[in-house]
Amino acid sequence: MTVPDDFSRFEVNTAAELAGANAQRFHGIQLVDGYFGDTDTPHPINDPAANGYSHTKGTGKLRLGQAIAWTFGVYKTNPKFWLAIGLVIAVLGVADQIPGLAVLGLLFAIGGFLLEPVFVSAALQQTLTAQVDKLKSPTYGKALGVSVVNRMLVGIVGLILAAIAFAITLAVTGFDPTVFADSATMTQEQMMAIAMAVLPAVIVGALVLALVVPFAVYPVYYAADNAGSFGFCLGEGMKAAKRNYGTTLLLLLFSLVVGVIAAIPAAAVDVMGFNVWAGAGLTFLLTVLLAPLVYLAQAHAYRQVSGGPVPHEPGLNETGLNEASS
């Protein structure tokens, strides 16, 4: 867009508002205009009495602490909704670790990928009102398509860069790839020595691959929010990641920590001889509780970086200070 949207369609003092409607009626309607606010600029949908939040216009910059703090507070306002979503995520992500269900792992993985736009949409709904009664995904097709294309692009670029970094590291360390010619006659000790020699290149390649992952975070949120056309959502999502690269990396680190905590019991099965049923069961339970945190934190982050409606506790501005004193 070349001019700011006047957002006249979001006038809150309407008959619908007087009848008790809230910002959920705007879910799936474009809420960003390509322009950003400051820390105190109210978003046009701002109506704390109806929504349970006050909303400021995102500044385009990610405040990670604010996103995480809001995320942990969401369970207090809508626990049943998110525990139900967490249960679905756990079934799709953990069930294949249960004895007898491993053969269904691929189907569960596909199911999780197909449902991801729904989870993203639910998190965006949660940023609109404190209470969410019904899950809706009005732009599911576009969100799924953007997710597929975005991940393919990021994956291809990441693998190319990782391969280049891998090759350069091997050259710098002086590793001779011809040693693999006699791999059939190598002893276990020789194979271990080669593995240790290659390890630095593997680590460097993996790190380079990880460095492109931030560009795969926001496009699906732009699409699920119906922020624009297919190409706009893809491009603006990547621009938002570039603009907030460091903080988006930290956001992904938060997601990684959540995932590692949930996976510890299942990993203990192999590492510590933990009972397989107990390990899978505890990981399942932790996934139910923790997995929604990832989507909620990313949804709040998206609202900030896109210039959309950023939710706050009523009476607080974006810095977390009371508006009367700021």
N, C-alpha and C positions, 0 to 999 in steps of 0.2 A: 504494500500500500504506500501511496505517496503523501497522504494526509491522515492525521489521526482520526480514528473512528469516534463519532460523537456519542456512541453507545446509547442513543435515545431509546432503543428497543429494550434497554435494561432499566428503564425508569422504575424505581421500586415503589413509588407512591401511586400504585394502580389498584384497580378493583381486585385483581388477583392477589396483590399483597395484602389488601385490607381483608380479604377472605382467608388469610392465613397461609398463603403460598410462600415458598422460600426459594432459594437459589438453585435447588435441584431442577427447576423448570428451565434453567439455562444450560444444563448438561448437554453437550453435543452441539451447542451454538457457539460460534466463534467468539472468544472472550479476549483475544489479543489483537492489537492493531499495529504491531511493529515499533511501538514507542514505549518508553519506560518511565516509571515514576521515580520519586525520591522516597526517602524512608517514611514520609508522612502522607503521601498522596493516596486518598481513598480510591478504591476501584468503584466504578459505577454500580456494581451489584452489592456494595457494602450496605448491610442492614443487620446489625448484631441481634436485634430483637427477634427477627425471623430466622436467621441462619445459625445463631449460636456462636458465631465468630464475627469479628470485624475483619474486613478485607482491605488491604492496601494494594496498590499497583506495583508489581514486581519491578525491581530496579535494573534487571538484566544481569546482576551479579549474585552469585550463590553465597549465602551465609550458611555454611554447613551446620554450625552449632544450632542455629535457629530451626533448621529442618529436622535435625535429630531430636531436639527437645520437643517440638510439636508432635513428632511421630510417637514418642513414648507416652504422650498425654492422650493420644487418640483412643487407646484401649479403655481408658476410664469413661469415655463418652459413648463408645459403640463396641463393647467387647464381643457380644454375640455375633455380630455381623462379621468381624474379622477372624474370630475363631472358626467360624464356618468356612470362610475362604482359606484359612490356614489348613483346615482339615483336607480340603480338596487338593491344595498344593502338596501336602504331605503324602496323600494317597498316590499322587502322580510321581512324586519325586523319591519316595522312600520305599514304596511297596515292593519294588523289585529286589530289595535287599532281604526280604522275608523269604525263608526257605520255601521252595515250591513255586514262587512267583517270578523268579529271575528271568524265565523265558518270555515274560510279558514286558520286560524292560524297555524294548524298543517302542512298543505300543504306548506305554506310560509316557515315554519321552516325547513322542509325537503329540499325545494328548496335552501334555504340559505346554508345548510350544503353541498349539492351536488355541489354548485357553489364556495364554499370556495377555493378549489384548483385553480380555475380559477383566483380568486382575488389575491391569493398568487403569482401565475405565473405572473400576470400583474405587481405586485410590484417588482418582481425580474427583469422583463424587464426594469422597470424604473431605476433600479440601473446600468444597462448596458449603456444606452444612455439617454441624456437629453430629446430627443423627442422619443415618442413611437407612431407609427401610426396604428399598427395592433396588437390586443391582440392574443397571442398564448399560448397554454397549452399543450406542446408536451408530457408531462409525467402525464397526468391527472389521468389515472387509478392507477398508483403507488402512486401518491400523495393522492388520495382519500382513498386507502387501508391503507396506513401508518397512515393517520389521524384517521381512524376508530379504528385501532388496538391500536394506541398510546393513544387515549382518553379512550378506554375501560380499558387499563392497569392502566393508571393514575387514572381513576375514581374508579376502584375497590380498588386499594391500598389506595387512599384517603378516601374512605368510611370506610374501615376497620380501618385505623388509627383514623379517626374522631369518630367512634363508641367507640374505646378503650378510647380515650380522654374524650368522653362524660361520659362513665361509671366511669372512675377514678374521674372525677370532681364531679359527683353525690355522690360517696363514700366519698370524702374528705369533701364535704359540709354537709354530714350527711342526705341527702335527703332519705326519706322512700318511695319507689315505691308502697307500699301496699295502699297508700292513694287513688290510682286510683280505688280501689275495690268498693268504694262507690260513684263513679263519677256521677251515675244517680241521687243521692239525694243531690248533692252538690249545694250550692248557688253560685251565680255569684261571690260574694266576695271571697269565698273559692277557686273557680277555678282560679281567678286572683292571689291569694296568691301562689297557686301551680305553676302557670306559672312563677311568679317572682322567685320562688325557683329553678325552672329548668333552667331559663334563663342563668345563668353562664355556665352551662354545654353545652347549645346550642351554646353560643358564642365561647367557647373553641373548641368545635367540628368543628364549621365553620372555625375558624382560622387554625386549623390543616389541614382541607381539602384544604384551600386556599394555604397552604404552599407547596403542591405538584403540584400545577398548572403550575409552571415554566417548569416542565418536559414535558408539552404538547405544548410548543411554537415552538421549532425548527424542530422536525422531518418532519413535512409537508413541510417546506422550503427546507430541504435537498432533499426530494423526488421530489418536483416540480422543483428543480434545477438539477435533475438527477445526484446527487453527488455520487451515488453508488447503491448497491443492496438494496432491500427492508429492509433486516435486518441491513445493514450498516446505512441506513438513520435513522432507528428507534433508533439504539444504539448510533450513533454519535450525534444525536439531543439531546438525554438525557444527554450524556457526556458534551456537550456544555453548557447545562443548569446547570449541577453540577459545572462546571468550572467557570461559571458566575452567580451563584445562586442569590447573592444579587442584582446585577444590572438587572438581568432578572425579579426579583420581582418588582423592580422600573419601569421597562418597562411595566409590567402588570398594575402597579398603574397608569401610564400614560394612558394606554388604558381604565382603569376604569374611570378615570376623564373625558376622552373624551365621554365615554358612558353616564355618569351621566349628563354632560352638555346637551347632546342631548335629554335626557329623561325628563329633568326638566319640560318643558311645558306640556307633557302628564301626568306627576305625579301631576301637579297642578290641573288637572281636579277633582281628588278626594280630594286632601288636601285643596285646596283653592276655589273649586267650579268654576274653570275656564271652559269656554265654551269648550265642548268636541271637536267640529270641529276645533276651534282655537288651542287647545292643541295638537291634533293629527297633524294638519297642520304644526305648528312650529317645533314639534319634527321631522316630516318628512323632513322639510327643513334643520334643523341642522344636521340630519343624512346624508343627501346628501353631505353637506359641510365637515363634520368631520370624518365620518366613514373611508374614505380612509387613514386618518392619521395613523390609527392603523396598517394597512397592510404595509404601507410605512416604518414606524418606525421599525417594526419587520423584514422587508426585509433587511434594512440597518444593523440592529443588527445581522442578520444571516450572512451577508457578512463578518462582523467583526469576529464573533466567529468561523466561518468555515475556515478562511484563504482564502476566495474567493476575488474577485475584489471589493474593497471598493471604492465607488464613492466620489470624492471631486471636488470642483470648480477647474478649470484648474489653475495650479501654486501653489496649496496648498497641503501640506502633511497631514498625518493623524491627526496631532496635530492642524491643522488649521493655521499653520504658513507658510509664503512664503518660498518656497524651497530654494531660493537664500540666505535667511537670517538664515536658520536653520542648 
